[in-house]
Amino acid sequence: CLSPCSEKIYWREGESLWSFWREDIACGLHCHQFVVMAAACPGLRVVRGPDWRWAAQDGGEGGVGTVVEVGGKADSSSPEATAVIQWDLANKTNYRCGYEDAYDIRVLDTASAGAQHFGVTCDACKDTNIFGIRWKCRECDDFDLCNWCYHDGAHDLEHRFYVIPTADTGRVEVDARNGAMMIMSKGMFAGAKICRGPDWQWGDQDGGSGITGEVEELRNWETESVRSVAQIKWPNGQRNVYRVGHAGKVDITCLQAAEGGRYYRDHLPLLVIPDAAGDGNRVNSGGLVQVIGLELDVWKVMQDGHGGWVDDMVKVMGQVGEVVKVEENGDVQVWYAKDMFKFRFHPAVVSPVTKYEPGDRVRLLDDREAVKAMLINHGEWTDGMAAFLGRMGIVTNRLGNNDCRAKFGPHTWLFHPGCLELISKGSQSTQSRPAATVEEATADKPATTTAATTPGKTSGATVAAKEPLQHKHSENEDHAAAVVAAATAAAV
C-alpha cells in the first residue's frame, strides 16, 4: 500500500459474507488492503481498533476488554452497529463496529466465545482442535498456528498467513509478520491484581467487598470456551475461577494490569455487527441464494458434517438456487433447476439473493450467457434484451416466486432476480418512471444527501440515533469523519 488514505476492501464473517469498499476522497491512489472482520458476539476478547478516538478509556493501547452486549438487539440499549465493551480496567462503554463506517475495535481472541477448529492441530505447540483464531501458512502445505503461537513468532516471519477467525468462515491473507507493528496486551492476565466486578454473584468467596485478589492463570470453562475464566487466589486462601468472557460475563475488575503477550496489531480482525436480518437477508425455505466465493479447500472443510462434499458443487458457484429446506442445525438444502442438482450446504456457504420491490433501480447483468441460463423457466430470453445488457432499469412488480418485472426503455420483461444488480432502493411512486439508458440513469441527482457523507454535519434523524452512543464519550473526542461506502456483490 503506497498511501495511508487507501481504498480498503473489507470482508465480513458471520451469517453471510460480503465485500464492500471504502475510499478516502482525498487520495487519488487506488491501493488495496484486505481486512478480515469478525462478527460481534458476547464473550470475545478485544482491543482498540483503527478508528479509535477515545483516549485511554481502554486503559491505554494494548488494554483488553470483553464484548458484553451487541447493539441493535431487542434487549440492547446501544444503537445498531455498536457493541458494549467491558474493559478489564473498569470502564464500560459502547463503540462503533460499522457505525458511521468506523471500526473502533479489533478482536484479540475468539476462543473465549467458544470458537474452535475441529481436526486442526497447531504445528508449533501441537494443541489439537485449535481454539480461537486460526492462522494458516500461505507458503507451506498444511501448516497451521494457533492464535498465541502466531503472535509469539512461531514459524518463518517472512511467510504470509491466512487468518480464519472461526471454523465456518473463509480466510483472508495478511502481510508477513516481519517488521509488522506489535503491541503488548495488558489486563487480567497472570499476576494482575483484581477485585469483584460488574457480574459478581459469588457472595463473599473473596472475603468481602473491596478485597484484592491475584490472577494465577487463565483457564477454560469446561469444554464450552477457552481462556474465558481466571483462577484467582484470595487473601483468605480461597481459590476459585471467575468469568472473564465466558457467556459474555465479567465477574472481576482489574486494579493493576499484567502483561499478556504481544500481538500483531494490524493482523487482528475488526469487530463488526452483522446487518440486522430482515426478510430480504434471511435464508428461508422458498428463498433464493447464491454460493459465495470461497477457496475450494476451505469450502470442502466447511462441508464436513454439513452434507459432505460433492464434486459437482463447483458447478453451481455463483448460480442462484431455491432453498427447499433449512435444517434444524441451519444447513441449507438448495435446488438448482437448470442442472437438476440438489445440494445441502453449510449455512455460511450461501448468501441470500436480493428480493426486489417496485421502484428499485437495478442493472441488468452484462453477461449474456449467464442471463440466458437464469431465464430458463423464469420469463425466458428474448433477443431484444441484448441491447440492454449492463443498462439501468426500474422494477415494476415482484411475483410470489421472487421473479420480478423490470422496465428497460420501452420494454418490460420478467426476470429471475439473479439477473439483476441493485443500484438503489426505490418507492412505489417511481415504478412507472423508465430508465432507458445508462446516461439517463447516471445523470439523475439525488433529492437529498445523507449527513453521513458530509463530515461535521448530521441530519435530525442521525442525531437521534447517535445520542445513545455519544453521551458515553467525552465531548472533546469527535467521531471519525464518515466516508463514502458502497456495497458490491462480490465476496473475497
N, C-alpha and C positions, 0 to 999 in steps of 0.2 A: 504494500500500500504506500503510495507516494505522498499522500496528503492526510492530515488528521481529520479534515472535514470530507469524509469519503462517503460514497454510496454504500449502504450496508444491506445485505440480503439476509434476513432472519429466517430461521427455521423453528417452528413451534413443535413441542412434544406434548402429547396428551391424547384426547379422544380422536383427533384427526390432525393431520399435518398440513401446513400451508406454508407458502413463502410470500413475502411481501418486501417492498423496498422502501428505504428512507434515503432522501437525497438532501444534502445541505446546499441550499441555493447559492451560497457564497462560493462554492467550489465548482470549478468548471471541469475538473478531472472526473473520470469515471473509473475509479478503482474499487474493487470488490473485496469484502471481508465476510466470510461465512461465520455466523454466530449461532450457537445452539441455545435453545430455550427449554426450560423445564417447567411443566405445568405446576402451578401452586397447589399444595395440599398441606394441611396441618401436620407438623412434625418435622418438616425439612429444616436443616440447619443452614444458615445463610450468613452472608457478609455484605457489605456495601457494594453497589454496582457502579456502572459507568456514568450515570446521570445523577449521582449523589450530590445533594446541595444542603445537607442538613447538619453541617458542622460535626460535633462529636457526640451526637445522640446515641451512636452505637458504641461509645467508649473509645473512639479513635479507629483509624483504619486497621483492619485485622480483627476488630471486635466481632464476636459471633453471637447470633441470635437464633430464635426459633419462630417459624411461621405458626401462629396460633389461631388465625382467623383469615378466611378468604373473603374479600369484598364482593358485594353484589348478590350474596346469598340471602335467602329469606330471613335467616336468623342473624344477619350481619348488619351492623350499624355503619360499616365502612362502604364507600362508593364502589361501583364496579371498576375492575381493572386496578384494584389496590389490594394489598394484603397487610394484615396487622402483624407486626414483629415484636416479640418479647425479647429484648436484648439481655444477654447474661448480666450486664451491669445495670439492671433495674429498669431502664426506660422501656415503655411500651407505646408504640406509635404506628400509624398506618403509612404505607409507602406506595409509590407508583410502580405498577407492574404492567405497563402498557398504557396507563392513564396519560393522556396528552402525548402519546408516543414516547414516553420517558420510562426508563428502567433503572430504578434506584437500588435494586437488589440482585446479587448473584447467589447461586446455590453452591454451598460448600460440600454438602453431603446429603444424599438421598437415602442412605441406609437407615437413618432414624425414622423415616416414614415407611420402612419396610421394603424398599426396592431391592430385588435380588435377581441375579443372573444364573439360573439353574444350569448345571452342566458346564460352566465356565470356570476354569482354575486360573488364579493369578500365577504367572510363571516366575514371579520373584519370591513371594512369601509362601506359595503353594496352597493358600487358602482355596477351598473348593466352593462352588456356588457363590461367586463374588457378590457381596452385599454392597449397595451404593453405586456410585458412578463407575462404569467400566471404561477402560482405555485400551483400545485395540491398535496394535502397531500396523502402520500402513506399509512399512518396508519389509516386514518379516511375515512368514507364513505362520498362522495360528499362534500368535503371541499376544497375550493379554496381561494387563496390570490392574490391580485393584486401585481404588482412589488414593489410598495413602502411600502405596509403593510408587505410584506415578509422581506424586508431589515430592516424594523423598528422593527422587533422582534415579530410580532403578532403570536399567537398560540404557541404550545409547541415546544421549541427549540430542543428537543430530537427527534422529528419526522422527518423522511426523506420526501423529496418532489420530485415530478416530475417537471421539467422545460419544458415549452411549449412556445417557442418564438412567434409563430403565430398560428392562428386558424387552418390552413390547414396542420399542421405537426404533427408528432408523438411526443413522450415525452422521456425524459431521466432522470433517477433517479440521484439525487445528495445527498451528505452526509448531515447529520444533521447539523444544524447551530451552535449548542452548541460548542464553542471552535474554530469555523472557523475564519479565518483572515477577519477583517473588515477594510475598508479604507474609509476615509471621501472624498466625492466628492466635487469638487470646480470648480467654473466657473461662468457662467451667471445665477445665482440664485438670489432670492430676496435680495436686499441690495448691489448687485455688482455695481461698477461704470463702465460706458461704454461710448463709442463714436461711431460715424458712422463707419461701417465696409466694407468688401470687396464687398458685393452685394447691397450696399446702392443705392436707386433710388428714394429718397423721398424729393429731393430738400433741402430746409432749414427748414424743420419741427423741426430740433434740434436747430435752432438758428444760424447755421453756422458751417463750418468745424472746428474741434478741440474742440467743446463744449462737456462737460461731463454731462451725464445723469445718472439716477439711476434706476435699475430694481425694480419694485414694486411687480411683480408676473409673473409666467409663466402661459400662457393661451392656449386655444385651438383655432385652425383655423377652425371656424365653426364646421362642422361635419367631416371634412376630416382628421384631425390629432390632436393629443392631446399633450400638453406640448411642442408645437412646435413654439410658438411665445412668446415674452416677452413684457409685458406692461412697458413702460418707461416714467418716469417723467423728463421733461427737465427744465432747469432753467427759461425759458420763460413762464413756466406754462402749456405748452402743454403736453398732454398725448396721446400716440399712441402705437400701438402694432407693433412689428417688428419680422421678421422671424429669428428663431434660430433652423433651422432644417426643417421647412415646405418646401416641394418640393426641399429639398437639398440646400436651400439658407440660408445665414447668413448675415443679414443686419448690425449687430453691432459687435464691438470688445470690449473685456473685458479689462479694465485698472486696476481694482482692484477686484479680485475674491471674491465671497461669498461662504459660505458652503451650500451644497445642500443635506446633509444627508449621512449617512454611507451605504456602500454596502458590501455584502459578495463577496469578490474578486474572489475566485476560483469557485463560483457557476454561474458566468456570462457566457453566450455563447461566443465562439470565433467567430470573424468575418472571413468569408470565401468567396471567389469568386467562384461561381459555374463554372464548366467546360464550356468552350465555346461550344455552341450547334452545333455540326457537324451533318452530315446526319445520323450517327450511334447513336446519342444521342437524337434526336428529336423524339417526338411521332407524327407520321404521319399516315394517312389512308393507310392501306396495310402493315404497320409495325408490329412488334411483341413486346409484352410487357408481363411483369410479375407483379403480385400484390406483393408489398413489404411486409416485416414483420412488422405489426403494432399490438399494443394492440387492442383487439376486441372492447372495449368501445370507444377508440379514433377513430377507423375506422368508427364505427356507427355514431359518431358525425360528422365526415367529410362528410359522405354521405348525411346528411341533406341538402336539397336544391340542391343536385347534383345527382339526380336519386333515392334517397332514399336507404334504407337498405332492402336487401333480404337475408333471412337466408341461401340460397344455395350459397351465395357468399363465404362463408368459404371453400367450396369445391374446389375453384379454387386458393386458396392461394398457390403461388409458381409455378402454372402451367403457361405455355406460351399460350397466346391467340393472335388473329389477330385483329388489330384495323380496325373497319369498318367505323368509323366516328369520327371526332374531332369537338365538338360543338363550337359555337362562344365564349362561356364562358370558353372554354378549357376542358370541360368534355369529357371523352373518352369512346366511345362505343366499347366493346371488344367481339369478338365471340370466343367461346370455342367449337371446332368441336366435340371433344371426348364426352362431356357431353351434347352437344346441348344447351348450355347456351349462352345468350347474355345479358351482363350487362353494365350499364352506371356507370362510376366511376369518383370520384373527381380526377383531374389530378395528384395530389400529391400522389395518392394511387398506381399508376403504374409506373414502371421503364422500359425503352426500353431494349430489348434483343439485344446483340451484333450482328452486321452484319459482318460475317467473309469474309475475302478476301483470294485469293490464296496465299499460303506461310505462312499463320498464323499457329503458333504452338498451338495445342489445346489438351485438355484432355477429354476423354470420361468419363461421369459420372459413378460412380461405383454402382449406384442404378439401378439394373436390371429392376425392375418393372416400375420405372419412365421412363427409356429409352424406354422400350417396349410400354408404353402408348403413349409417344410422337411420336413414329414412325408409329403409325396408320395413314395411308394415307400420310405418309411422308417417303417413302423408305422402310418401313416395317422391322420388326425384323427378323434376321437370327441367328441361334444358334451359328454360328462362331463368332459373336460379343462378346459372353460371355467371351472369353479368353482375350479380350482387354478392358474390363471394368476397369476404373481407369488408363488406359495406355495413352501414348502420341501419337499424330498423326499429320499429316500435311494436311491442307485444300488445295484441288486441284482446285476447282472452286465453284462459288456460282450461284444458279439459281435465276430466277426472283422473286420467292416467298420467297426468303431468305433461303430456304433449301440449304445445301451445301454438296459437296462430299469431303470426307476426307480419307486419306490413312493411314491405320494401318497395319504395317508389309506388307505382300504381297497383302492385300485386300484393295479395295476402295469401300466404301459404301456411300449411300445417307442418310443424317441425317437432322432431324429437328434441328435448331440452339440451342434450349433449351437443347439438349442432350450433348452439348459441353461446356467446360470452356476455355476461352482464357488464354494461358500461355505467349505468346509473339507475337507481330506483326511481320509478315514476309515480303517477297517480292516475285514477280513472279519467280525470279530465283531459289527459293528454293522449288518450288512446286513439283518437281519430286524427291525430296530427302526424302526417307522414315524415319520414326522414329519408329522402330519396337518395342522397349522396353523402359520401364521406365529407365533402367540403361543407355541405349544409350543416351536418351534424357537428363538426368541429368548430364551426363559426358561431354556434349558439353560445350566448353568455349566460352564466348562472344568475338567477334573480337576486340571490344573496350570497354572501361569503361567510363561511363559518369562522367564528372568532379564533378557533384553534390554529388557523393558518396565518394569523396576524399576531406576532409576538407582542405581548403587552396589552392586548385587547381581548375582552371576553364579552359574550352576549349575556343577557339576563339569565337564560336557561343554563348556560355553562357555569355562571357564578353560583347558582343554586346547587349544582352538582358538586362544585368544588369546595363549598363551605365545610362539609364534614372532614375533608382532607386537610384543608389549610389551617383550620383552627388549632390543630395539634402541633403545628410547626411555628417557628419564630417568624415574626413579620419581616425580619431582615433577610430571610432565606427564601428568595424568589424561586418559583418553579423554573425548570429549564424551558427555554423557548420551544414552542411546538414546531414541528417540521412537516413538510408536505409528505403524505403517505398514500400509497395506492396498493390495492390487493392485486395479485396475479393468480393465475390458475395453476402455475407450475409448482411442483414440490421438489425439494432438493433431492 
